[in-house]
Amino acid sequence: MATSAFESATSLSRNSSDTRLPAVRRITLSDLRACLRLGWEDFAAVPSHAIMLCVIYPVLGLMLARIVLGYSVLPLLFPLAAGFALLGPFAAIGLYELSRRRENGEQPTAWQATAVLRSPSFGAMLGLGTMLLALFVVWIAVAQAIYVSTFGYEPAADMPDFMTRVLTTSAGWTLIVLGCGIGFLFALAALCISAVSFPMMLDRHAGIADAMLTSMRVVAKNPGAMAAWGLIVAGLLVAGTIPFFLGLAVVVPLLGHATWHLYRRAVEPNPSPQADVIPPPREPRSAADFPAALFPWQRRRH
């Protein structure tokens, strides 16, 4: 009797979870090409907005390169660059908003991209973004440990010296094999939990668990296509780091817009789409209200 009750409760929980999660579709390589094409169209339609939102990427890349070169931790330059693939899904949330508005027939503006900050699911987005940041930090620590285990604590003198040690020694090839193999596992984990998670949070105001489960279901149902998508993302990000990370100003918005369209093709449409969050009108204020304006709840009480 107890076993039967447990099975009934488990079945009920599973059924309720299945009704909460959207159905996922099977996608092909032609869908990926279409997503990239639509992503480019979004970028071409609002290039100034996308570049403004993503200009921090080449700037951050240059800062990272300067820190690496300045503090003699040159071996971490490639892991830092590869880490963009882990953090990119969260950083592109403004781009998803632009694509969503264009899909609805609007002409998005840069300010409307910040509407994602007022989304009811922004806290969930921030939580998943924190998880990706933690994954990035762990990856950097692992990459440093791999380098130390193969070359010791002696730093490379300069870029030519580092490349010579990596490409012409057995320890260097061990570093390449281990780094790429373990880095692949980190990238796979990030892809599974965030392939369509952030667009789903934006579109359906979903929680972290539902978004991650849906993303993993998309990857499980389309292993070949999602593996190809991961290779496309990695290849474009590597290309975007040349020269000096400046290409990321184009690659990142392209991938951000394309990810929104990937979500649209991989996940069934929301039967009851959420309404846009409209901020309440601000009350007019005067200079005489300055002290009281710091305590708005006091004004409501009176």
N, C-alpha and C positions, 0 to 999 in steps of 0.2 A: 504493500500500500504506500509506504514512504517513497519507494523507488518510483512508483507510478506518479505520485504527486510531484516529485522532483523533475521527472521527464516532462510533465505537463507544464510546469513553471518554466523550464528551459525552453520548451517549444514556444510558449507564449512570448517569452522575452525575445527569442530569435525572430518571431513573426513581427513583433512590434518594431524591432530594429530594421527589418527589411522594408516595412512600410514607410519608415522614416527616411531611409536612404533612397536616393534616386536610382533609376535603372541606368546601367552603363551600356554603351554601344561598342561594336567592333569597328575599328578603324584600320585603314590601310596606308601604304606609302603615298598614294595619291591624295589622301586626306592631309598628310603632313605637308605635301607640296602646296595644297590649297591654303593651309593655315599660314605658311610662310608668305604666300602671295597676298593674302588678306592682311597679314601683319604689315607687309610693306606698303599696302595701300593706306592703312591707318597712319603709318609713319609719314608717308608722302602727303597725306591730307593735313596733318598737324605737326610738321617737322620742328617748328620753333618750340612748341610745347614739349614735345618728346625730348628734344635736345636739352631744354632748360631743366626738365625733370632729371635727366641722366647725366648732366655735365659733371656731377659729383664723381662719377665713375672714373673718367680719365684723370681727374684731379686727385682722387684717392689713390689711383694706381701710381701716379707720379710720386705722391707722398710716400707710398709704400716702397717704391723703388729707391727713393732717396734715403729712407730710413735703413733699408737693407744694405745699401752700399755704404752708408755712413757709419753703421755700427758693426760692419764686418760680419754680417750674418747673410752673406750672399747666397748660401744654399737654400734659404727660405724664399727666395724670390719666386721660383716656380710654384711652390705650394701656395703662396699667397695669391698668385695670379689664378691658380686653379680653384682657389676657394671662392672666386666670384660665382662659380656654378652652384655653390651651396647657399649663398646669400641672395642670389639674383631673384628667386621667386618672391621673396618678401619685399625686396626693394622696388619691384615693378608694380606694386599694388595701384599706384596712381595711373599707370599705363592701362591696367585692366579697366579702370573707370572710364578713361577716354574711349577705349574700344567699345565699352558697353553703351556709352552715350551715342557714339556714331552708329552703332547697330540699331538704336532706337530712332534714328533719323535726325539727331541733334547735330549742331555744330559745336563741338566741345571747346572750351577755353581752358587755359592753364589753371585758372582759379577753380573750375569745376573738378579738376583732378584731385584737389584736396578734399572734396566731399567725402572721400573714403574715410577720412578721419572722423566723420560724424556717423559712420555706419554703426548700427547696433552690434555688429560682429567685429568691430575694430579691436576690441579686447582679445578676442580669439585669434585674430591675425597677429597681434602683438605677441601673444603667447607662443604661437607656432614659429614666429620669427625669432623669438628668444631661443627656441629649441634648435633652429638652424644655426644661430650664432654659436651656441654651445657646441654643436657638431663641428663648426668651423674651427673653434679654438682647440678642440680635441685633435682635429686633423693636423693643425700646425704643430701641436706637441708631438704627435706621432711622427710627423715628417722630420722634426728635429732629432727625435730619438733614432730614427733610421739612419740619418746622416752621421750621428755620433757613433753608432754601432759599426759603421763601415769605415769612416775616415778618422774617428777620434775627435778630440776637441780642438785640433789645430785648424784655424780658419783659413779660407782661401785668400790668397794675396789680392787677386783681381779677377775679372771675368775671364780673360784668356787662361789663367792658371786653373780656375775652377773647371772650365770646359775641358781642358786637357786631362785633369784628374778624373773627370767623370767619363769621358769618352775613350780613354786609352788605357785604363787600368781595370783589372778584374773587380776591384772594390767599387769602381764607378758603375760597372754594368750590374753589379749586385744592387747598388743603390737605385738604378733605373728600374730594374725588375720589381724590387720590393715596393718602391714608391708608387709605381704605376698600378701594381696589383692591389695594394692597400687603398690607394686613392680611388680606385674603381669601386671598392666596397663602400667607401664614404659617399661617392657620387650616386651609387645605386640606392643607398638608404635615403638620401635626400630626394632622389627622383620618386621613389615609392611613396613617400609621405607628403610630397608637395607638388606633384605633377599638375594637379588641377585643384588643389586645396584652397588656395587664396582666391581664385575666381569663383569657386563655389561659395566661399564665405561672403564674398561681395554680392553674389547673385541671389543666394538663398538665405543669407544671414545665419549660416550653419555654424555649429560649434566645432571645436578642434577635433573631437573624436569622430564626428560624422564626416568632416572634410577629409581627414586622414584615411578613414576606412574607404571612402569613395575613391580617393586617389589610388590606394592600393588595389582596389577592385579593378580600376581602369588598367593598371599595369598588369595585373594578373590575367585579364581577359585579352590584352593586346601585347604580349611579351615582345614579339618581333617588332611591331611598330614603335613601341615605347623605347626599345633598345636603340632603334634607328633615331628616334627623337633625341635620346641622350647623346648619341654620337654627333648629331647635328648641332646640339647646344654646345658640346665640348669643342667641336671644330670651329664654330663661329666665335666662341669666346677666345680661343687661342689666336685666331686670326685678328680679333679685335684688340689684342694686346700689342699689335704691331701697327705703327711704330709708337712706342712709349704709351701704350694703353689708349691712345686717342681714338682708335677704331671702335672702342666700346661705346662711344657717343652715338654710333649708328647701330651696332650689334645689339646692345641691351634693349633699346626701345623696340627694335624689330622682333626680338625674342619675346618681349613682354606682350606686345600686341598679338603675336602669333599664339602665345600660350592661352590667351582669352578665347581665340577661335578654336584651339585644340580642345578646350573645355566644352565649348558649344557642340563640337562634333562627337566627343566621347561620352557626354552625359546627357540624358534625356532632358528636354526643356522643363522648366519649373511651371507646373500647371497654375500656380497662383503666385505670379511674380510680386516681389516686394516693392512697395512704393518708395520713391526717393525720399530721403530724409531732408525735410525743409527746415532750416534753422528758424527759430522764432524771431520776429522783428525786435530790433533793439529799441529800448526806450530812449527818447531824447534826453540828453544830459547837458548841464551847464557847469561852468567853472565853480559856481557856488555850491554844487553838490559834491565837490571833490572828496571831502572826508567821508561823507555818507555813502558815496559810490563804492567805497572799499568794503562795505558791509551791506550787500543787497538784501540779505535776509532780514535785517533790521527794518528796511523800508517796507518789505512785504508785511511784516508784523503790524506796523503802524497803519 
